[in-house]
Amino acid sequence: MKPLQRQAFFERLRAANPQPTTELKYRNTFQLLVAVILSAQATDKSVNLATAPLFKTIKTPEHLLAFGEPRLREAIARIGLFRTKAKNLMATARLLVTQYEGIVPSTRVALETLPGVGRKTANVVLNTAFGLPTIAVDTHIFRVANRTGLAPGKTPLDVELKLLKVVPKEFRHDAHHWLILHGRYICQARKPKCMQCVVMDLCAYGAHHV
């Protein structure tokens, strides 16, 4: 995809959704961190169902520690890998209290020291909570970047670094959300909805599969 095509690509996504954001439900940065950790290999819908009652009482790391791991496991049992996630969340809460005064850190290096937080999770928190122009490459973004020709790559990191290089600066902060939502609802894995796609004519796949 050429630079003018990429410009048009994001101009159209912006026109369709001027203020994109995560579909995870949260009220503060700690709750966002919890939700993103839970969302690994799980749908946002399943995470929201679990966190809706949980977040009524758990608003800080201290609240989570007081809640306890057994109750947490029970509360998130509908989510995949819930035992590992519960263990990581409790360990993360302890670290936040003991090392960060209960505050979620705003740097990648610090975030990635927290159990259950890898590069993708850190990118989501940095982008959504702190407004940094990071791009967290999940399965949706990986598929869209490769299928459209926007930023082909063999690994999520390849795609992330390429996107950071080719996405025009004015779109970089919101690109993460636009691409996830586009992959979730339009450029779906099994059967992309090309006829509903606002960037079909710019897409390497769409131009040949309609």
For each residue, the residues with C-beta under 8 A, 3 or more apart:
1: 5 6 9 148 149 150 166 202 204
2: 5 6
3: 6 7 166 168
4: 7 8
5: 1 2 8 9 202
6: 1 2 3 9 10 150 166 167 168
7: 3 4 10 11 168
8: 4 5 11 12 199 202
9: 1 5 6 12 13 148 150 199 202
10: 6 7 13 14 167 168 171 175 178
11: 7 8 14 15
12: 8 9 15 16 198 199
13: 9 10 16 17 171 178 182 198 199
14: 10 11 17 18 171 174 178
15: 11 12 18 198
16: 12 13 198
17: 13 14 20 178 181
18: 14 15
19: 174
20: 17 174 177 178 181
21: 128 177
22: 32 44 124 128 177
23: 44 45 48 181
24: 32 35 36 39 44 47 48 51
25: 35 48 51 52 55
26: 31 32 34 35 51 55
27: 31 55 59
28: 31 32 59
29: 32 33 104 125 129
30: 33 34 59 60 61 96 104
31: 26 27 28 34 35 51 55 58 59
32: 22 24 26 28 29 35 36 104 124 125 128 129
33: 29 30 36 37 92 104 114 117 121 125 129
34: 26 30 31 37 38 51 55 58 64 89
35: 24 25 26 31 32 38 39 47 48 51
36: 24 32 33 39 40 121 124 125
37: 33 34 40 85 88 89 92 116 117 121
38: 34 35 42 47 50 51 76 79 85 89
39: 24 35 36 42 43 44 47
40: 36 37 81 85 116 120 121
41: 80 81
42: 38 39 46 47 79 80 81
43: 39 46 47
44: 22 23 24 39 47 48
45: 23 48 49
46: 42 43 49 50 78 79
47: 24 35 38 39 42 43 44 50 51 79
48: 23 24 25 35 44 45 51 52
49: 45 46 52 78
50: 38 46 47 53 54 75 76 78 79
51: 24 25 26 31 34 35 38 47 48 54 55
52: 25 48 49 55 56
53: 50 56 75
54: 50 51 57 58 72 75 76
55: 25 26 27 31 34 51 52 58 59
56: 52 53
57: 54 63 67
58: 31 34 54 55 63 64 67
59: 27 28 30 31 55 63
60: 30 63 64 102
61: 30 64 65 92 93 94 96 97 102
62: 65 66 93 97 102
63: 57 58 59 60 66 67
64: 34 58 60 61 67 72 89 90 93
65: 61 62 68 90 93 94 97
66: 62 63
67: 57 58 63 64 71 72
68: 65 71 72
69: 72 73 86 87 90
70: 73 74
71: 67 68 74 75
72: 54 64 67 68 69 75 76 86 89 90
73: 69 70 76 77 82 83 86
74: 70 71 77
75: 50 53 54 71 72
76: 38 50 54 72 73 79 82 85 86
77: 73 74 82
78: 46 49 50 82
79: 38 42 46 47 50 76 82 85
80: 41 42
81: 40 41 42 84 85
82: 73 76 77 78 79 85 86
83: 73 86 87
84: 81 87 88 116
85: 37 38 40 76 79 81 82 88 89 116
86: 69 72 73 76 82 83 89 90
87: 69 83 84 90 91 115
88: 37 84 85 91 92 115 116
89: 34 37 38 64 72 85 86 92 93 115 116
90: 64 65 69 72 86 87 93 94
91: 87 88 94 95 114 115 116
92: 33 37 61 88 89 95 96 114 115 116 117
93: 61 62 64 65 89 90 96 97
94: 61 65 90 91 97 98
95: 91 92 98 99 100 113 114 115
96: 30 61 92 93 99 100 102 103 104 114
97: 61 62 65 93 94 100 101 102
98: 94 95
99: 95 96
100: 95 96 97 103 104 105 110
101: 97
102: 60 61 62 96 97
103: 96 100
104: 29 30 32 33 96 100 111 125 129
105: 100 110 111
106: 110 126 129 130
107: 110 111
108: 111 112 119 122 123 126
109: 112 113
110: 100 105 106 107 113 114
111: 104 105 107 108 114 117 121 122 125 126
112: 108 109 117 118 119 122
113: 95 109 110 117
114: 33 91 92 95 96 110 111 117
115: 87 88 89 91 92 95
116: 37 40 84 85 88 89 91 92 121
117: 33 37 92 111 112 113 114 121 122 125
118: 112 121 122
119: 108 112 122 123 136 157 160
120: 40 123 124 136 137 138 156
121: 33 36 37 40 111 116 117 118 124 125 136
122: 108 111 112 117 118 119 125 126 134
123: 108 119 120 126 127 134 135 136 137 160 176
124: 22 32 36 120 121 127 128 134 136 176
125: 29 32 33 36 104 111 117 121 122 128 129 130
126: 106 108 111 122 123 129 130 132 134
127: 123 124 130 131 132 133 134 135 136 173 176
128: 21 22 32 124 125
129: 29 32 33 104 106 125 126
130: 106 125 126 127
131: 127 173
132: 126 127 173
133: 127 164 169 172 173 175
134: 122 123 124 126 127 176
135: 123 127 141 160 163 164 167 172 175 176 179
136: 119 120 121 123 124 127 141 160 176
137: 120 123 141 142 145 156 157 159 160 163
138: 120 141 142 156 180
139: 142 143 183 189
140: 143 144 179 180 182 183 184 187
141: 135 136 137 138 144 145 159 163 176 179 180 183
142: 137 138 139 145 146 153 156 159
143: 139 140 146 147 183 187 189
144: 140 141 147 148 150 179 182 183 187
145: 137 141 142 148 150 151 152 153 159 162 163 179
146: 142 143 149 151 152 153 159
147: 143 144 187 192 203 204 205
148: 1 9 144 145 187 199 202 203 204 205 206
149: 1 146 152 203 204 205
150: 1 6 9 144 145 163 166
151: 145 146 159 162 163 165 166 167
152: 145 146 149 159 162
153: 142 145 146 156 157 158 159 160 161 162
154: 158
155: 158 159
156: 120 137 138 142 153 159 160
157: 119 137 153 160 161
158: 153 154 155 161 162
159: 137 141 142 145 146 151 152 153 155 156 162 163
160: 119 123 135 136 137 153 156 157 163 164
161: 153 157 158 164 165
162: 145 151 152 153 158 159 165 166
163: 135 137 141 145 150 151 159 160 166 167 175 179
164: 133 135 160 161 167 172
165: 151 161 162
166: 1 3 6 150 151 162 163
167: 6 10 135 151 163 164 171 172 175
168: 3 6 7 10 171 172
169: 133 172
170:
171: 10 13 14 167 168 174 175 178
172: 133 135 164 167 168 169 175
173: 127 131 132 133 176
174: 14 19 20 171 177 178
175: 10 133 135 163 167 171 172 178 179
176: 123 124 127 134 135 136 141 173 179 180
177: 20 21 22 174 180 181
178: 10 13 14 17 20 171 174 175 181 182
179: 135 140 141 144 145 163 175 176 182 183
180: 138 140 141 176 177 183 184
181: 17 20 23 177 178 184 185
182: 13 140 144 178 179 185 186 187 199
183: 139 140 141 143 144 179 180 186 187 188
184: 140 180 181 188
185: 181 182 188 193
186: 182 183 192 193 196 197
187: 140 143 144 147 148 182 183 192 193 197
188: 183 184 185 191 192 193
189: 139 143
190:
191: 188
192: 147 186 187 188 197 205 206 209
193: 185 186 187 188 196 197
194: 197 200 203 205 206 209 210
195: 200 210
196: 186 193
197: 186 187 192 193 194 200 203 206
198: 12 13 15 16
199: 8 9 12 13 148 182 202 203 206
200: 194 195 197 203 206 207 210
201: 206 207
202: 1 5 8 9 148 199 206
203: 147 148 149 194 197 199 200 206 207
204: 1 147 148 149 207 208
205: 147 148 149 192 194 208 209
206: 148 192 194 197 199 200 201 202 203 209 210
207: 200 201 203 204 210
208: 204 205
209: 192 194 205 206
210: 194 195 200 206 207
